[in-house]
Amino acid sequence: MMLTGCGVKKRIHPSGGPTQPESPTWHTCLIQGAKATVNVNGDKLSASVTMQTVRDSMLVISVIPMLGMEMVRFEATPFELIGINKLDGTYATTTYTEVNRKLVPTINWDVLQQLCSAELPTGSEQARLLYTLDDMTIEMTLVYPERKLDVPVRVTHQNVSRYKKVEIQQYFGR
């Protein structure tokens, strides 16, 4: 018997006791053309999203709302988050600790990795997330196309030297 959830599989022995979770078998994951809808206090934005992940190392989320151009890019490692707004030429860096001071529920690397590899408990076809940040309600829905495992991905850090560094609060109107 096998139970699955959160991308982790557990085998149940005939004796009834679970064994240790199996390690995921993929190293890279690429999801192109996911449909993202973000609703912030009634303001809705829909965009195509590409997510590239190297397991336990780094992930890149490219938001492409129109004309096939990357407008916003999010990079994450197990320790740091970077947001790059290519429209206004700015970027901000932060840590999970800093973000989680105001975000409810909190977010961490494992949740982001599951989100970007279609392994959340909500299933591999769709993810729905709801957060609050101060007085803002952030609702996000992702509809996943088929994911590609162990294919080449481009998850190098964006060269931010041409962008102006701003405080993360600027992205949230704070």
Secondary structure, DSSP 8 states (H G I E B T S, - for coil): -EEEETTEEEEB-TTS-B---B----SEEEEEEEEEEEEETTEEEEEEEEEEEETTTEEEEEEE-STT---EEEEE-SS-EEEEETTTTEEEEE-HHHHHTTEES---HHHHHHHTTT-STT-SSEEEEEEEETTEEEEEEEE----EES---------GGGSEE--GGGGGT-
